[in-house]
């Protein structure tokens, strides 16, 4: 009698029966891209980020709001580029070689946001997210909340409101 071939799951050192509760908890964490802007650290969901680019030449758009720096073309698609600091009411910052344009896609509406520097990806548990303090007056409408992780404070940005989508 011929035996049927046995297919084996890839051996990654763990089987579902050996996963710990800690692994399940960390699987619920949200991956966020962190970046600096005006001396503070902000985050936004990695799922909303298409790519991160070095600063690039922009074409100005007459009669556009002051926070719209202009437009740029990314692989044939023209996107608005937003000065996020100005949109949030922050004082102007010096844009150096570490400044980046984050191409975002909230609700499939692509746009670029200019930030001082990208600092990495951080995983934040939804349980660690708190409402924005009521003492924040300027730009509070653009925030979803704050989170503390590893002795760092992260400000969660509401992309739809910050970009005007």
DSSP file (Angstrom, degrees, kcal/mol; ACC not computed):
  #  RESIDUE AA STRUCTURE BP1 BP2  ACC     N-H-->O    O-->H-N    N-H-->O    O-->H-N    TCO  KAPPA ALPHA  PHI   PSI    X-CA   Y-CA   Z-CA
    1    1 A X              0   0    0      0, 0.0     2,-0.3     0, 0.0     0, 0.0   0.000 360.0 360.0 360.0 132.0    0.0    0.0    0.0
    2    2 A X        -     0   0    0      1,-0.1     2,-0.3     0, 0.0     0, 0.0  -0.541 360.0-132.6 -78.9 137.6    1.4    3.4   -1.0
    3    3 A X        -     0   0    0     -2,-0.3     2,-0.2     1,-0.0    -1,-0.1  -0.680  18.8-120.2 -88.4 142.9    1.9    5.9    1.7
    4    4 A X        -     0   0    0     -2,-0.3     2,-0.0     1,-0.1    -1,-0.0  -0.593  36.8-101.5 -78.3 143.4    0.6    9.4    1.2
    5    5 A X        -     0   0    0     -2,-0.2     2,-0.6     1,-0.1    -1,-0.1  -0.361  32.1-133.6 -65.0 144.0    3.3   12.1    1.4
    6    6 A X        -     0   0    0     -3,-0.0     2,-0.4    -2,-0.0    -1,-0.1  -0.876  13.3-149.5-100.2 123.0    3.4   14.0    4.7
    7    7 A X        -     0   0    0     -2,-0.6     2,-0.4     0, 0.0     0, 0.0  -0.785  13.2-155.3 -93.4 137.3    3.7   17.7    4.4
    8    8 A X        -     0   0    0     -2,-0.4     3,-0.1     3,-0.0     2,-0.1  -0.901  15.8-119.6-115.4 136.7    5.5   19.4    7.2
    9    9 A X        -     0   0    0     -2,-0.4     0, 0.0     1,-0.1     0, 0.0  -0.422  49.6 -86.4 -66.8 148.8    5.1   22.9    8.4
   10   10 A X        -     0   0    0      1,-0.1     2,-1.1    -2,-0.1    -1,-0.1  -0.300  43.0-118.8 -57.5 140.4    8.3   24.9    8.3
   11   11 A X        +     0   0    0      1,-0.2    -1,-0.1    -3,-0.1     4,-0.1  -0.712  46.0 159.4 -86.2 101.5   10.4   24.5   11.4
   12   12 A X        -     0   0    0     -2,-1.1    -1,-0.2     2,-0.5     3,-0.1   0.192  67.9 -98.2-105.1  15.3   10.7   27.9   13.0
   13   13 A X  S    S+     0   0    0      1,-0.2     2,-0.4    -3,-0.0    -2,-0.1   0.335 100.7  73.3  88.6  -9.2   11.5   26.5   16.4
   14   14 A X        -     0   0    0      5,-0.0    -2,-0.5     3,-0.0     2,-0.3  -0.981  57.8-160.7-136.8 148.9    7.9   26.9   17.6
   15   15 A X    >>  -     0   0    0     -2,-0.4     3,-2.2    -4,-0.1     4,-0.6  -0.877  41.2-104.0-118.1 159.6    4.7   25.2   17.1
   16   16 A X  G >4 S+     0   0    0     -2,-0.3     3,-1.0     1,-0.3    -1,-0.1   0.835 121.7  59.2 -52.6 -32.7    1.3   26.7   17.8
   17   17 A X  G 34 S+     0   0    0      1,-0.2    -1,-0.3    -3,-0.0    -3,-0.0   0.743 105.6  49.6 -68.9 -20.7    1.1   24.6   20.9
   18   18 A X  G <4 S+     0   0    0     -3,-2.2    -1,-0.2     2,-0.1    -2,-0.2   0.465  80.3 117.4 -97.7  -1.7    4.3   26.1   22.3
   19   19 A X    <<  -     0   0    0     -3,-1.0     2,-0.1    -4,-0.6    -3,-0.0  -0.436  59.2-136.4 -67.4 138.2    3.3   29.8   21.7
   20   20 A X     >  -     0   0    0     -2,-0.1     4,-1.5     1,-0.1     3,-0.2  -0.433  20.3-109.8 -91.8 167.7    3.2   31.6   25.0
   21   21 A X  H  > S+     0   0    0      1,-0.2     4,-2.2     2,-0.2     5,-0.2   0.847 119.0  60.9 -62.4 -33.7    0.6   34.1   26.2
   22   22 A X  H  > S+     0   0    0      1,-0.2     4,-2.6     2,-0.2    -1,-0.2   0.889 101.3  52.6 -62.2 -39.1    3.3   36.8   25.9
   23   23 A X  H  > S+     0   0    0     -3,-0.2     4,-1.7     1,-0.2    -1,-0.2   0.899 109.1  49.8 -62.8 -39.9    3.5   36.1   22.1
   24   24 A X  H  X S+     0   0    0     -4,-1.5     4,-0.6     2,-0.2    -2,-0.2   0.898 111.1  48.9 -66.1 -39.7   -0.3   36.4   21.8
   25   25 A X  H >< S+     0   0    0     -4,-2.2     3,-1.2     1,-0.2     4,-0.4   0.934 111.6  48.4 -64.6 -46.1   -0.2   39.8   23.7
   26   26 A X  H >< S+     0   0    0     -4,-2.6     3,-1.2     1,-0.3    -1,-0.2   0.794 101.2  65.3 -66.7 -27.0    2.6   41.1   21.5
   27   27 A X  H 3< S+     0   0    0     -4,-1.7    -1,-0.3     1,-0.3    -2,-0.2   0.756  98.5  55.2 -65.5 -22.2    0.8   40.0   18.4
   28   28 A X  T << S+     0   0    0     -3,-1.2    98,-0.3    -4,-0.6    -1,-0.3   0.586  84.1 111.0 -86.1 -10.6   -1.9   42.6   19.3
   29   29 A X    <   -     0   0    0     -3,-1.2     2,-0.5    -4,-0.4    96,-0.2  -0.244  69.9-124.0 -60.7 152.3    0.6   45.5   19.4
   30   30 A X  E     -A  124   0A   0     94,-3.2    94,-2.5    16,-0.0     2,-0.5  -0.881  15.9-131.7-102.2 127.6    0.3   48.1   16.7
   31   31 A X  E     -A  123   0A   0     -2,-0.5    15,-2.5    92,-0.2    16,-0.4  -0.678  32.0-174.7 -78.3 125.9    3.4   48.8   14.6
   32   32 A X  E     -AB 122  45A   0     90,-3.2    90,-2.8    -2,-0.5     2,-0.5  -0.956  25.7-131.7-125.6 141.0    3.9   52.5   14.4
   33   33 A X  E     -AB 121  44A   0     11,-3.0    11,-1.4    -2,-0.4     2,-0.4  -0.805  28.9-151.8 -86.3 125.7    6.4   54.6   12.5
   34   34 A X  E     +AB 120  43A   0     86,-3.5    85,-2.4    -2,-0.5    86,-1.3  -0.793  20.6 167.6-103.2 145.2    8.0   57.1   14.9
   35   35 A X  E     -AB 118  42A   0      7,-2.4     7,-3.1    -2,-0.4     2,-0.4  -0.986  30.7-117.5-151.0 156.6    9.4   60.5   13.8
   36   36 A X  E     +AB 117  41A   0     81,-3.0    80,-1.6    -2,-0.3    81,-1.2  -0.764  31.3 166.9 -99.0 142.5   10.6   63.8   15.3
   37   37 A X  E >  S- B   0  40A   0      3,-2.3     3,-1.7    -2,-0.4    -2,-0.0  -0.880  70.3 -13.4-155.1 119.4    8.9   67.0   14.7
   38   38 A X  T 3  S-     0   0    0     -2,-0.3    53,-0.1     1,-0.3     3,-0.1   0.829 127.1 -53.0  58.4  34.6    9.4   70.2   16.7
   39   39 A X  T 3  S+     0   0    0      1,-0.3     2,-0.3     0, 0.0    -1,-0.3   0.427 119.0 100.3  84.2  -1.9   11.3   68.4   19.4
   40   40 A X  E <  S-B   37   0A   0     -3,-1.7    -3,-2.3   115,-0.0     2,-0.6  -0.773  70.4-122.7-114.3 161.0    8.6   65.9   20.1
   41   41 A X  E     -B   36   0A   0    112,-0.4   114,-2.3    -2,-0.3     2,-0.3  -0.915  30.4-176.0-107.8 123.5    8.2   62.3   19.0
   42   42 A X  E     -Bc  35 155A   0     -7,-3.1    -7,-2.4    -2,-0.6     2,-0.3  -0.745   6.0-159.6-111.7 159.1    5.1   61.4   17.0
   43   43 A X  E     -Bc  34 156A   0    112,-2.5   114,-2.3    -2,-0.3     2,-0.3  -0.978   9.2-179.3-137.3 153.5    3.8   58.0   15.7
   44   44 A X  E     -B   33   0A   0    -11,-1.4   -11,-3.0    -2,-0.3     5,-0.1  -0.979  44.8 -82.4-145.5 152.8    1.5   56.9   13.0
   45   45 A X  E >   -B   32   0A   0     -2,-0.3     3,-1.8   -13,-0.2     4,-0.3  -0.282  28.9-137.1 -60.5 133.8    0.4   53.3   12.0
   46   46 A X  G >  S+     0   0    0    -15,-2.5     3,-1.8     1,-0.3    -1,-0.2   0.827 103.1  68.1 -57.2 -32.4    2.9   51.6    9.7
   47   47 A X  G 3  S+     0   0    0    -16,-0.4    -1,-0.3     1,-0.3    -2,-0.1   0.748  97.8  51.9 -61.2 -23.2   -0.1   50.4    7.7
   48   48 A X  G <  S+     0   0    0     -3,-1.8    57,-3.0    56,-0.1     2,-0.5   0.468  93.2  90.8 -90.9  -2.4   -0.8   54.0    6.6
   49   49 A X  E <   +F  104   0B   0     -3,-1.8    55,-0.2    -4,-0.3     3,-0.1  -0.828  44.4 177.2-101.0 125.9    2.8   54.5    5.4
   50   50 A X  E     -     0   0B   0     53,-3.3     2,-0.3    -2,-0.5    54,-0.2   0.878  66.5 -34.3 -88.0 -46.0    3.6   53.8    1.8
   51   51 A X  E     -F  103   0B   0     52,-1.3    52,-3.0     2,-0.0     2,-0.4  -0.982  48.1-120.9-167.2 168.0    7.3   54.9    1.9
   52   52 A X  E     -F  102   0B   0     -2,-0.3     2,-0.3    50,-0.2    50,-0.2  -0.989  32.6-176.0-122.9 128.2    9.8   57.3    3.3
   53   53 A X  E     -F  101   0B   0     48,-3.0    48,-2.8    -2,-0.4     3,-0.1  -0.852  28.9-108.1-123.0 155.6   11.8   59.6    1.0
   54   54 A X  E     -F  100   0B   0     -2,-0.3    46,-0.2    46,-0.2    44,-0.1  -0.387  61.9 -73.2 -69.6 161.3   14.6   62.1    1.3
   55   55 A X        -     0   0    0     44,-0.8     2,-0.3    41,-0.2    -1,-0.2  -0.208  62.4-172.9 -55.6 149.1   13.5   65.7    0.8
   56   56 A X        -     0   0    0     -3,-0.1     2,-0.1    44,-0.0    -1,-0.1  -0.912  30.2 -77.4-143.5 166.9   12.8   66.5   -2.8
   57   57 A X        -     0   0    0     -2,-0.3     2,-0.3     1,-0.0     0, 0.0  -0.422  47.3-158.7 -68.1 140.2   12.0   69.4   -5.1
   58   58 A X        -     0   0    0     -2,-0.1     2,-0.6    14,-0.1    14,-0.2  -0.885  15.2-134.6-121.3 152.1    8.4   70.6   -4.9
   59   59 A X  B     -G   71   0B   0     12,-2.7    12,-2.5    -2,-0.3     2,-0.0  -0.933  30.5-127.9-103.6 123.4    6.2   72.6   -7.3
   60   60 A X        -     0   0    0     -2,-0.6     2,-0.5    10,-0.2    10,-0.2  -0.336  12.5-143.1 -71.8 154.0    4.3   75.3   -5.5
   61   61 A X    >   -     0   0    0      7,-0.2     3,-1.4     8,-0.1     7,-0.1  -0.966  20.4-124.4-119.3 114.6    0.5   75.6   -5.9
   62   62 A X  T 3  S+     0   0    0     -2,-0.5     3,-0.1     1,-0.2     8,-0.0  -0.248  89.9  10.6 -59.1 144.5   -0.9   79.1   -6.1
   63   63 A X  T 3  S+     0   0    0      1,-0.2    -1,-0.2     3,-0.0     2,-0.2   0.677  91.9 141.1  62.8  21.7   -3.6   80.0   -3.6
   64   64 A X    <   -     0   0    0     -3,-1.4    -1,-0.2     1,-0.1    -4,-0.0  -0.555  63.3 -84.3 -87.9 160.0   -3.1   76.8   -1.6
   65   65 A X    >   -     0   0    0     -2,-0.2     3,-1.9     1,-0.1    -1,-0.1  -0.226  43.2-109.1 -58.8 153.9   -3.3   76.8    2.3
   66   66 A X  T 3  S+     0   0    0      1,-0.3    -1,-0.1    -3,-0.1    20,-0.1   0.772 116.3  59.3 -60.3 -27.4    0.0   77.8    4.0
   67   67 A X  T 3  S+     0   0    0     19,-0.1    16,-3.3    15,-0.1     2,-0.8   0.593  85.0  89.1 -80.1  -8.1    0.6   74.3    5.3
   68   68 A X  E <   - H   0  82B   0     -3,-1.9    -7,-0.2    14,-0.2    14,-0.2  -0.805  56.9-173.5 -88.9 111.1    0.7   72.9    1.7
   69   69 A X  E     -     0   0B   0     12,-2.3     2,-0.3    -2,-0.8    -1,-0.2   0.777  51.6 -87.2 -74.8 -26.6    4.3   73.2    0.6
   70   70 A X  E     - H   0  81B   0     11,-1.1    11,-3.0   -10,-0.2     2,-0.3  -0.982  48.8 -66.8 152.0-159.7    3.5   72.1   -2.9
   71   71 A X  E     -GH  59  80B   0    -12,-2.5   -12,-2.7    -2,-0.3     2,-0.3  -0.899  34.6-169.5-126.9 157.9    3.2   69.0   -5.0
   72   72 A X  E     - H   0  79B   0      7,-2.2     7,-3.1    -2,-0.3     2,-0.5  -0.958  22.6-120.8-140.8 159.7    5.6   66.3   -6.1
   73   73 A X  E     - H   0  78B   0     -2,-0.3     2,-0.6     5,-0.2     5,-0.2  -0.911  21.1-173.1-107.2 124.8    5.5   63.4   -8.5
   74   74 A X  E >  S- H   0  77B   0      3,-2.9     3,-1.9    -2,-0.5    -2,-0.0  -0.951  77.8 -30.5-116.8 108.7    6.1   59.9   -7.2
   75   75 A X  T 3  S-     0   0    0     -2,-0.6    -1,-0.1     1,-0.3     3,-0.1   0.883 128.4 -43.3  48.6  45.7    6.3   57.4  -10.1
   76   76 A X  T 3  S+     0   0    0      1,-0.2     2,-0.5     0, 0.0    -1,-0.3   0.355 115.7 112.3  88.2  -5.8    3.8   59.4  -12.1
   77   77 A X  E <   -H   74   0B   0     -3,-1.9    -3,-2.9     2,-0.0     2,-0.5  -0.889  60.9-139.7-103.8 127.4    1.4   60.2   -9.4
   78   78 A X  E     -H   73   0B   0     -2,-0.5     2,-0.4    -5,-0.2    -5,-0.2  -0.742  26.2-176.9 -87.9 126.0    1.2   63.9   -8.2
   79   79 A X  E     -H   72   0B   0     -7,-3.1    -7,-2.2    -2,-0.5     2,-0.2  -0.945  26.8-119.5-124.8 142.1    0.8   64.2   -4.4
   80   80 A X  E     -H   71   0B   0     30,-0.5    32,-3.0    -2,-0.4     2,-0.5  -0.540  25.2-145.6 -72.5 147.1    0.4   67.2   -2.2
   81   81 A X  E     -Hi  70 112B   0    -11,-3.0   -12,-2.3    30,-0.2   -11,-1.1  -0.977  13.7-156.4-118.7 125.4    3.2   67.7    0.4
   82   82 A X  E     -Hi  68 113B   0     30,-3.3    32,-2.6    -2,-0.5     2,-1.3  -0.821  19.7-134.3-107.7 135.0    2.2   69.0    3.8
   83   83 A X  E  >  - i   0 114B   0    -16,-3.3     4,-2.3    -2,-0.4     5,-0.2  -0.750  25.9-170.0 -81.7  96.4    4.4   70.9    6.3
   84   84 A X  H  > S+     0   0    0     -2,-1.3     4,-2.1    30,-0.7     6,-0.2   0.861  79.6  56.6 -62.5 -37.7    3.1   68.9    9.2
   85   85 A X  H  4>S+     0   0    0     29,-0.5     5,-3.0     1,-0.2     4,-0.4   0.929 110.0  44.3 -59.2 -46.2    4.8   71.2   11.8
   86   86 A X  H >45S+     0   0    0      1,-0.2     3,-1.1     3,-0.2    -1,-0.2   0.896 111.0  54.6 -65.8 -39.3    3.0   74.2   10.4
   87   87 A X  H 3<5S+     0   0    0     -4,-2.3    -1,-0.2     1,-0.3    -2,-0.2   0.862 110.4  46.5 -61.6 -35.7   -0.3   72.3   10.3
   88   88 A X  T 3<5S-     0   0    0     -4,-2.1    -1,-0.3    -5,-0.2    -2,-0.2   0.479 118.3-112.7 -85.7  -2.4    0.1   71.4   14.0
   89   89 A X  T < 5 +     0   0    0     -3,-1.1    -3,-0.2    -4,-0.4     2,-0.2   0.728  65.1 150.3  79.4  22.0    0.9   75.0   14.9
   90   90 A X      < -     0   0    0     -5,-3.0    -1,-0.2    -6,-0.2     3,-0.1  -0.520  54.8 -96.1 -84.3 154.5    4.6   74.2   15.8
   91   91 A X        -     0   0    0     -2,-0.2    -1,-0.1     1,-0.1   -53,-0.0  -0.370  54.9 -87.3 -64.3 150.3    7.3   76.8   15.4
   92   92 A X        -     0   0    0     -3,-0.1     2,-0.3     1,-0.0    -1,-0.1  -0.280  47.1-155.3 -59.1 142.2    9.3   76.4   12.2
   93   93 A X        -     0   0    0     -3,-0.1     2,-0.5     0, 0.0    -1,-0.0  -0.843  23.4-101.3-117.5 158.1   12.2   74.0   12.4
   94   94 A X        -     0   0    0     -2,-0.3     2,-0.8     1,-0.0     5,-0.0  -0.650  31.9-144.1 -77.8 125.4   15.4   73.8   10.4
   95   95 A X        +     0   0    0     -2,-0.5     2,-0.1     2,-0.0    21,-0.1  -0.824  30.7 168.7 -93.8 112.8   15.1   71.1    7.7
   96   96 A X    >   -     0   0    0     -2,-0.8     3,-1.7    20,-0.3   -41,-0.2  -0.257  55.5 -68.1-108.4-162.3   18.5   69.4    7.3
   97   97 A X  T 3  S+     0   0    0      1,-0.3   -42,-0.1    -2,-0.1    -2,-0.0   0.642 129.4  60.1 -67.6 -13.2   19.7   66.3    5.6
   98   98 A X  T 3  S+     0   0    0    -44,-0.1    20,-0.5     2,-0.1    -1,-0.3   0.562  78.8 111.8 -89.2  -8.7   17.8   64.1    8.1
   99   99 A X    <   -     0   0    0     -3,-1.7   -44,-0.8    18,-0.1     2,-0.3  -0.345  50.7-168.1 -63.7 145.8   14.5   65.6    7.1
  100  100 A X  E     -FJ  54 115B   0     15,-1.9    15,-2.6   -46,-0.2     2,-0.6  -0.930  25.1-133.9-136.1 157.8   12.2   63.2    5.4
  101  101 A X  E     -FJ  53 114B   0    -48,-2.8   -48,-3.0    -2,-0.3     2,-0.6  -0.973  22.5-154.9-110.2 118.1    8.9   63.1    3.4
  102  102 A X  E     -FJ  52 113B   0     11,-2.8    11,-2.0    -2,-0.6     2,-0.7  -0.849   7.6-145.6 -95.3 119.8    6.7   60.3    4.6
  103  103 A X  E     -FJ  51 112B   0    -52,-3.0   -53,-3.3    -2,-0.6   -52,-1.3  -0.773  26.0-173.4 -87.1 118.4    4.3   59.2    1.9
  104  104 A X  E     -FJ  49 111B   0      7,-2.9     7,-1.8    -2,-0.7   -55,-0.2  -0.769  23.8-163.0-115.1 156.5    1.0   58.2    3.6
  105  105 A X  E >   + J   0 110B   0    -57,-3.0     3,-1.2    -2,-0.3     2,-0.4  -0.464  16.9 169.8-135.7  62.8   -2.2   56.6    2.4
  106  106 A X  E >  S- J   0 109B   0      3,-0.6     3,-1.9     1,-0.3    -2,-0.1  -0.646  84.1  -6.7 -74.0 131.3   -5.0   57.2    5.0
  107  107 A X  T 3  S-     0   0    0     -2,-0.4    -1,-0.3     1,-0.3     3,-0.1   0.823 126.7 -67.2  53.4  34.6   -8.2   56.1    3.3
  108  108 A X  T <  S+     0   0    0     -3,-1.2     2,-0.8     1,-0.2    -1,-0.3   0.684 105.0 126.8  61.5  20.7   -6.3   55.6    0.0
  109  109 A X  E <   - J   0 106B   0     -3,-1.9    -3,-0.6     2,-0.0    -1,-0.2  -0.882  52.4-149.0-106.4  97.8   -5.7   59.4   -0.3
  110  110 A X  E     + J   0 105B   0     -2,-0.8   -30,-0.5    -5,-0.2     2,-0.3  -0.388  29.2 151.5 -72.0 142.9   -1.9   59.6   -0.8
  111  111 A X  E     - J   0 104B   0     -7,-1.8    -7,-2.9   -32,-0.2     2,-0.4  -0.965  37.5-120.9-158.4 163.4    0.0   62.7    0.5
  112  112 A X  E     -iJ  81 103B   0    -32,-3.0   -30,-3.3    -2,-0.3     2,-0.4  -0.913  19.0-163.2-111.1 141.4    3.4   63.5    1.7
  113  113 A X  E     -iJ  82 102B   0    -11,-2.0   -11,-2.8    -2,-0.4     2,-0.5  -0.990  15.5-136.0-123.2 134.1    4.2   64.9    5.1
  114  114 A X  E     +iJ  83 101B   0    -32,-2.6   -30,-0.7    -2,-0.4   -29,-0.5  -0.756  28.4 176.2 -91.1 128.6    7.5   66.6    5.9
  115  115 A X  E     - J   0 100B   0    -15,-2.6   -15,-1.9    -2,-0.5   -78,-0.2  -0.877  40.0-118.7-128.3 160.7    9.1   65.6    9.2
  116  116 A X  S    S-     0   0    0    -80,-1.6     2,-0.3    -2,-0.3   -20,-0.3   0.904  89.0 -26.6 -67.2 -42.2   12.4   66.5   10.9
  117  117 A X  E     -A   36   0A   0    -81,-1.2   -81,-3.0   -18,-0.2     2,-0.5  -0.934  56.1-118.8-169.1 149.4   13.6   62.9   11.0
  118  118 A X  E     -A   35   0A   0    -20,-0.5   -83,-0.3    -2,-0.3     3,-0.1  -0.815  23.6-173.5 -92.2 132.6   12.3   59.4   11.1
  119  119 A X  E     -     0   0A   0    -85,-2.4     2,-0.3    -2,-0.5   -84,-0.2   0.593  44.1 -93.1-106.9 -13.2   13.4   57.5   14.2
  120  120 A X  E     -A   34   0A   0    -86,-1.3   -86,-3.5     2,-0.0     2,-0.4  -0.915  46.8 -51.4 141.4-165.0   12.2   54.0   13.6
  121  121 A X  E     -A   33   0A   0     -2,-0.3     2,-0.4   -88,-0.2   -88,-0.2  -0.954  45.7-175.1-116.8 134.4    9.4   51.5   14.1
  122  122 A X  E     -A   32   0A   0    -90,-2.8   -90,-3.2    -2,-0.4     2,-0.5  -0.962  21.1-134.3-128.9 145.6    7.9   50.9   17.6
  123  123 A X  E     -A   31   0A   0     -2,-0.4     2,-0.4   -92,-0.2   -92,-0.2  -0.893  25.6-172.4-101.0 124.7    5.3   48.4   18.7
  124  124 A X  E     -A   30   0A   0    -94,-2.5   -94,-3.2    -2,-0.5     2,-0.3  -0.964  20.3-131.5-122.1 131.3    2.6   50.0   21.0
  125  125 A X    >   -     0   0    0     -2,-0.4     3,-2.0   -96,-0.2     4,-0.4  -0.603  18.4-129.4 -76.4 137.0   -0.1   48.1   22.8
  126  126 A X  G >  S+     0   0    0    -98,-0.3     3,-1.1    -2,-0.3    -1,-0.1   0.810 109.5  63.5 -55.2 -28.7   -3.6   49.6   22.4
  127  127 A X  G 3  S+     0   0    0      1,-0.2    -1,-0.3    20,-0.0    -2,-0.0   0.718  96.7  57.5 -68.6 -20.0   -3.8   49.4   26.3
  128  128 A X  G <  S+     0   0    0     -3,-2.0    20,-0.6     2,-0.0     2,-0.5   0.517  83.5 101.2 -87.7  -5.4   -0.9   51.9   26.5
  129  129 A X  E <   -D  147   0A   0     -3,-1.1     2,-0.3    -4,-0.4    18,-0.2  -0.696  51.6-176.4 -86.7 126.9   -2.7   54.5   24.5
  130  130 A X  E     -D  146   0A   0     16,-3.4    16,-2.5    -2,-0.5     3,-0.1  -0.818  33.2 -91.7-116.8 156.8   -4.2   57.3   26.6
  131  131 A X        -     0   0    0     -2,-0.3    14,-0.2    14,-0.2    -1,-0.1  -0.286  54.2 -90.5 -62.0 154.1   -6.3   60.3   25.5
  132  132 A X        -     0   0    0     12,-0.2    -1,-0.1    11,-0.1    23,-0.0  -0.410  52.1 -98.1 -63.1 141.2   -4.5   63.5   24.8
  133  133 A X    >   -     0   0    0      1,-0.1     3,-1.6    -3,-0.1    -1,-0.1  -0.328  23.4-129.3 -61.2 143.3   -4.1   65.7   27.8
  134  134 A X  T 3  S+     0   0    0      1,-0.3    -1,-0.1    -3,-0.1    -2,-0.1   0.689 103.4  72.6 -67.1 -17.1   -6.7   68.5   28.1
  135  135 A X  T 3  S+     0   0    0      2,-0.0     2,-0.6     0, 0.0    -1,-0.3   0.659  73.9  95.6 -73.8 -14.6   -3.9   71.0   28.6
  136  136 A X    <   +     0   0    0     -3,-1.6     3,-0.1     1,-0.2    -4,-0.0  -0.673  44.6 160.9 -77.1 120.6   -2.9   70.7   25.0
  137  137 A X    >   +     0   0    0     -2,-0.6     3,-0.9     1,-0.2     2,-0.5   0.837  50.6  65.1-104.7 -55.3   -4.5   73.5   23.2
  138  138 A X  T 3  S-     0   0    0      1,-0.2    -1,-0.2     2,-0.1   -50,-0.0  -0.599 120.7  -2.5 -80.1 123.2   -2.7   74.1   19.9
  139  139 A X  T >  S+     0   0    0     -2,-0.5     3,-1.9   -52,-0.1    -1,-0.2   0.457  87.9 129.4  82.3   1.3   -3.0   71.2   17.4
  140  140 A X  G X   +     0   0    0     -3,-0.9     3,-1.7     1,-0.3    -2,-0.1   0.814  64.5  65.0 -60.0 -30.8   -5.0   69.0   19.8
  141  141 A X  G 3  S+     0   0    0     -4,-0.3    -1,-0.3     1,-0.3    20,-0.1   0.667  98.1  55.8 -67.6 -13.8   -7.6   68.3   17.2
  142  142 A X  G <  S+     0   0    0     -3,-1.9    16,-3.2    19,-0.1     2,-0.3   0.358  94.2  87.8 -97.1   4.5   -5.0   66.5   15.1
  143  143 A X  E <   - E   0 157A   0     -3,-1.7    14,-0.2    14,-0.2   -11,-0.1  -0.808  50.7-168.8-111.1 146.3   -4.1   64.0   17.8
  144  144 A X  E     -     0   0A   0     12,-3.0     2,-0.3     1,-0.4   -12,-0.2   0.677  64.8 -72.1 -97.8 -25.2   -5.5   60.6   18.7
  145  145 A X  E     - E   0 156A   0     11,-1.1    11,-2.9   -14,-0.2    -1,-0.4  -0.983  46.5 -86.3 161.1-168.7   -3.7   60.2   22.0
  146  146 A X  E     -DE 130 155A   0    -16,-2.5   -16,-3.4    -2,-0.3     2,-0.3  -0.933  26.9-166.1-133.0 157.2   -0.4   59.6   23.7
  147  147 A X  E     -DE 129 154A   0      7,-2.4     7,-3.4    -2,-0.3     2,-0.5  -0.998  10.1-148.5-144.2 143.9    1.5   56.5   24.7
  148  148 A X  E     + E   0 153A   0    -20,-0.6     2,-0.3    -2,-0.3     5,-0.2  -0.954  25.3 161.9-113.4 130.8    4.5   55.8   26.9
  149  149 A X  E >   - E   0 152A   0      3,-2.4     3,-1.6    -2,-0.5    -2,-0.1  -0.969  66.1  -7.1-149.8 132.0    6.9   53.0   26.1
  150  150 A X  T 3  S-     0   0    0     -2,-0.3     3,-0.1     1,-0.3    -1,-0.1   0.903 128.5 -54.0  50.5  48.7   10.4   52.3   27.3
  151  151 A X  T 3  S+     0   0    0      1,-0.2     2,-0.4    -3,-0.0    -1,-0.3   0.679 115.8 114.4  61.7  20.5   10.6   55.7   29.0
  152  152 A X  E <   - E   0 149A   0     -3,-1.6    -3,-2.4     2,-0.0     2,-0.5  -0.944  59.4-139.8-121.2 145.4    9.6   57.5   25.8
  153  153 A X  E     - E   0 148A   0     -2,-0.4     2,-0.4    -5,-0.2  -112,-0.4  -0.898  18.4-166.5-104.1 127.4    6.5   59.5   25.2
  154  154 A X  E     - E   0 147A   0     -7,-3.4    -7,-2.4    -2,-0.5     2,-0.6  -0.934  11.9-146.1-116.0 137.1    4.8   59.1   21.8
  155  155 A X  E     -cE  42 146A   0   -114,-2.3  -112,-2.5    -2,-0.4     2,-0.6  -0.905  17.4-139.0-102.4 122.4    2.1   61.4   20.4
  156  156 A X  E     -cE  43 145A   0    -11,-2.9   -12,-3.0    -2,-0.6   -11,-1.1  -0.718  17.3-145.2 -87.2 122.3   -0.3   59.5   18.1
  157  157 A X  E     - E   0 143A   0   -114,-2.3     2,-1.0    -2,-0.6   -14,-0.2  -0.657   8.4-138.9 -89.6 138.2   -1.3   61.5   15.1
  158  158 A X     >  -     0   0    0    -16,-3.2     4,-2.7    -2,-0.3     3,-0.3  -0.832  20.7-167.5 -91.8  98.6   -4.7   61.5   13.5
  159  159 A X  H  > S+     0   0    0     -2,-1.0     4,-2.4     1,-0.2     6,-0.4   0.864  79.7  56.0 -60.2 -40.4   -3.7   61.4    9.8
  160  160 A X  H  >>S+     0   0    0      1,-0.2     5,-1.4     2,-0.2     4,-0.6   0.915 115.2  37.8 -61.8 -41.8   -7.1   62.2    8.4
  161  161 A X  H  45S+     0   0    0     -3,-0.3     3,-0.3     3,-0.2    -2,-0.2   0.897 116.2  51.8 -75.1 -39.8   -7.4   65.3   10.4
  162  162 A X  H  <5S+     0   0    0     -4,-2.7    -2,-0.2   -20,-0.2    -1,-0.2   0.825 117.5  38.2 -68.0 -31.2   -3.8   66.4   10.1
  163  163 A X  H  <5S-     0   0    0     -4,-2.4    -1,-0.2    -5,-0.2    -2,-0.2   0.521 110.2-118.0 -97.7  -5.6   -3.8   66.0    6.3
  164  164 A X  T  <5       0   0    0     -4,-0.6    -3,-0.2    -3,-0.3    -4,-0.1   0.679 360.0 360.0  79.4  17.3   -7.3   67.4    5.8
  165  165 A X      <       0   0    0     -5,-1.4    -4,-0.2    -6,-0.4    -5,-0.1   0.490 360.0 360.0 -73.4 360.0   -8.6   64.1    4.3
